[in-house]
């Protein structure tokens, strides 16, 4: 038995899994570079870059940090903070629009 387990033998993940994840990380990184190579612009460019970044981060967290095999509480520790940040960004977006409209109304420009 190993010192890091709670009574059971330590389970090693097959090397095939790690090679598959490294392959996908390489493909996703290539796709990120292709976004710039094909000169995509605007919202599509940023959407694709962020999408590839989030998928790569998810693969790294799930496999290399072993979150895919851990308890649900640890997964929540990874997923809840970014979700809360997205909620706060949405609140700030609505607040910014309200502030702009209020300034335009009182400045006599709107």
C-alpha positions as CSV (number, residue, x, y, z in Angstrom):
1,X,0.0,0.0,0.0
2,X,1.1,3.5,-0.6
3,X,1.0,6.3,1.9
4,X,-1.3,8.5,-0.2
5,X,-4.3,6.1,-0.3
6,X,-6.9,5.2,2.2
7,X,-6.4,1.5,2.5
8,X,-6.3,0.4,-1.2
9,X,-3.5,-0.1,-3.6
10,X,-2.4,2.9,-5.7
11,X,-3.9,2.8,-9.2
12,X,-1.8,4.0,-12.1
13,X,-3.5,5.4,-15.2
14,X,-2.5,3.9,-18.5
15,X,0.1,5.7,-20.5
16,X,-2.3,5.7,-23.5
17,X,-4.5,8.2,-21.6
18,X,-1.7,10.6,-21.1
19,X,-0.5,10.4,-24.7
20,X,-4.1,10.9,-25.9
21,X,-4.5,14.0,-23.8
22,X,-1.1,15.4,-24.9
23,X,-2.2,14.7,-28.5
24,X,-5.4,16.6,-28.0
25,X,-3.6,19.5,-26.3
26,X,-1.3,19.7,-29.3
27,X,-4.2,19.7,-31.8
28,X,-6.1,22.3,-29.8
29,X,-3.0,24.5,-29.6
30,X,-2.6,24.1,-33.4
31,X,-6.2,25.2,-33.8
32,X,-5.5,28.3,-31.7
33,X,-2.6,29.2,-33.9
34,X,-4.7,28.6,-37.1
35,X,-7.1,31.2,-35.9
36,X,-4.4,33.8,-36.3
37,X,-2.9,32.2,-39.4
38,X,-6.3,32.5,-41.2
39,X,-6.6,36.2,-40.0
40,X,-10.0,35.7,-38.3
41,X,-11.2,39.0,-36.8
42,X,-13.7,40.2,-34.3
43,X,-15.9,38.2,-32.1
44,X,-15.4,34.9,-33.9
45,X,-11.6,35.2,-33.3
46,X,-12.0,35.8,-29.6
47,X,-14.7,33.2,-29.2
48,X,-12.5,30.5,-30.8
49,X,-9.4,31.5,-28.9
50,X,-11.3,31.4,-25.6
51,X,-13.0,28.1,-26.5
52,X,-9.7,26.4,-27.3
53,X,-8.2,27.8,-24.1
54,X,-11.1,26.6,-21.9
55,X,-11.1,23.1,-23.5
56,X,-7.3,22.8,-23.0
57,X,-7.6,24.0,-19.3
58,X,-10.4,21.5,-18.8
59,X,-8.3,18.6,-20.2
60,X,-5.3,19.6,-18.0
61,X,-7.5,19.9,-14.8
62,X,-9.4,16.7,-15.5
63,X,-6.5,14.4,-16.3
64,X,-3.3,15.8,-15.0
65,X,-4.8,17.1,-11.7
66,X,-6.8,14.0,-11.4
67,X,-10.1,15.9,-10.9
68,X,-11.9,13.4,-13.2
69,X,-11.4,10.7,-10.5
70,X,-11.8,12.9,-7.3
71,X,-14.8,13.7,-5.2
72,X,-17.5,16.1,-6.4
73,X,-16.4,18.7,-3.8
74,X,-13.0,19.0,-5.5
75,X,-14.6,19.4,-8.9
76,X,-16.8,22.2,-7.4
77,X,-13.7,23.9,-6.1
78,X,-12.5,24.2,-9.8
79,X,-15.9,25.0,-11.4
80,X,-17.7,27.3,-9.0
81,X,-15.1,30.2,-8.8
82,X,-15.0,30.7,-12.6
83,X,-18.8,30.6,-12.7
84,X,-19.0,33.2,-10.0
85,X,-16.6,35.4,-11.9
86,X,-18.9,35.1,-15.0
87,X,-21.9,36.2,-12.9
88,X,-19.9,39.2,-11.6
89,X,-18.8,40.1,-15.1
90,X,-22.5,40.0,-16.3
91,X,-23.5,42.2,-13.4
92,X,-20.8,44.7,-14.2
93,X,-21.9,44.7,-17.9
94,X,-25.4,45.6,-17.0
95,X,-24.2,48.2,-14.5
96,X,-21.9,49.8,-17.1
97,X,-24.8,50.1,-19.5
98,X,-27.0,51.7,-16.9
99,X,-24.3,54.1,-15.9
100,X,-23.6,55.1,-19.5
101,X,-27.3,55.7,-20.2
102,X,-27.7,57.8,-17.0
103,X,-24.7,59.9,-17.9
104,X,-26.0,60.5,-21.4
105,X,-29.5,61.4,-20.0
106,X,-28.2,63.9,-17.5
107,X,-25.6,65.4,-19.8
108,X,-28.3,66.2,-22.3
109,X,-26.7,64.1,-25.0
110,X,-29.3,61.3,-25.1
